[in-house]
Amino acid sequence: MRDPTCCDEVLALLLKIARKSTHILEIGAAEGLTSIAMHLATGARITAIEADGARAECMRRNLKEFGIEGAVCLHEGDAGEILPMLEGVFDLIFLDGPKAQYKRYFPECKRLLKRGGYLVSDDILLYGWVRGEPPKKRRMLVEHIREYLTMIESDPDLETQIYEYGEGVAVSHRK
Ligand SMILES: C[S@@+](CC[C@H](N)C(=O)[O-])C[C@H]1O[C@@H](n2cnc3c(N)ncnc32)[C@H](O)[C@@H]1O
């Protein structure tokens, strides 16, 4: 297995938040390392979405290696298409898919987030560009993220805190 893509501080924060979770959703699961860590730490059922076929295949192998295929439901495909088909509610949603799509995924994340649950959005400061001056090529992406941050910070149903870990992580608590 290769090194986790989720930085240690973000993973530690996630595991702390996940402690009492029974149902967790990860959007953009890559090879499944964070899903596996969250399941092993909490025993929660995990629903994961990953668009890249090779990564999804690697995740299946990793789940098998840990003997936890039954506890993790992996949907291979585009989160934009899969999210509207999900039912039920989650205690924790880890949003770590394509950053330009966070705004688009937000209404579905809210629909799927339990009251008292947490939406954790990763990489929301992108090398400091979101609060500073982004390179020309990255302006559009940074604008998407700024708008997403405004969305979660101004949503009356959420209380959002930003942590400077890794590329920045937003933790939104659903009241
Ligand atoms: C930063 S990586 C995720 C890392 C993972 N969460 C972890 O902690 O190990 C982002 C992932 O999102 C996936 N992705 C990109 N576009 C996607 C989409 N439209 N739907 C679902 N997943 C997508 C990528 O293939 C990639 O594996």
PDBQT file of the ligand as one rigid body, heavy atoms in Angstrom, charges set to zero:
ROOT
HETATM    1  C1  LIG A 201      -7.236  14.077  -2.671  1.00  0.00    +0.000 C 
HETATM    2  S1  LIG A 201      -7.720  12.572  -3.421  1.00  0.00    +0.000 S 
HETATM    3  C2  LIG A 201      -8.563  11.735  -2.103  1.00  0.00    +0.000 C 
HETATM    4  C3  LIG A 201      -7.711  11.232  -1.006  1.00  0.00    +0.000 C 
HETATM    5  C4  LIG A 201      -8.474  10.359  -0.009  1.00  0.00    +0.000 C 
HETATM    6  N1  LIG A 201      -9.654  11.029   0.483  1.00  0.00    +0.000 N 
HETATM    7  C5  LIG A 201      -7.593   9.964   1.151  1.00  0.00    +0.000 C 
HETATM    8  O1  LIG A 201      -7.751  10.552   2.229  1.00  0.00    +0.000 OA
HETATM    9  O2  LIG A 201      -6.738   9.090   0.977  1.00  0.00    +0.000 OA
HETATM   10  C6  LIG A 201      -9.122  13.014  -4.415  1.00  0.00    +0.000 C 
HETATM   11  C7  LIG A 201      -9.812  11.840  -5.041  1.00  0.00    +0.000 C 
HETATM   12  O3  LIG A 201     -11.011  12.284  -5.662  1.00  0.00    +0.000 OA
HETATM   13  C8  LIG A 201     -11.215  11.478  -6.814  1.00  0.00    +0.000 C 
HETATM   14  N2  LIG A 201     -12.170  12.143  -7.719  1.00  0.00    +0.000 N 
HETATM   15  C9  LIG A 201     -11.899  13.092  -8.651  1.00  0.00    +0.000 A 
HETATM   16  N3  LIG A 201     -13.019  13.459  -9.292  1.00  0.00    +0.000 NA
HETATM   17  C10 LIG A 201     -14.032  12.726  -8.743  1.00  0.00    +0.000 A 
HETATM   18  C11 LIG A 201     -15.422  12.675  -8.961  1.00  0.00    +0.000 A 
HETATM   19  N4  LIG A 201     -16.010  13.437  -9.892  1.00  0.00    +0.000 N 
HETATM   20  N5  LIG A 201     -16.160  11.818  -8.221  1.00  0.00    +0.000 NA
HETATM   21  C12 LIG A 201     -15.562  11.032  -7.282  1.00  0.00    +0.000 A 
HETATM   22  N6  LIG A 201     -14.239  11.058  -7.013  1.00  0.00    +0.000 NA
HETATM   23  C13 LIG A 201     -13.484  11.894  -7.726  1.00  0.00    +0.000 A 
HETATM   24  C14 LIG A 201      -9.810  11.346  -7.388  1.00  0.00    +0.000 C 
HETATM   25  O4  LIG A 201      -9.727  10.246  -8.295  1.00  0.00    +0.000 OA
HETATM   26  C15 LIG A 201      -8.982  11.180  -6.141  1.00  0.00    +0.000 C 
HETATM   27  O5  LIG A 201      -8.788   9.821  -5.832  1.00  0.00    +0.000 OA
ENDROOT
TORSDOF 0
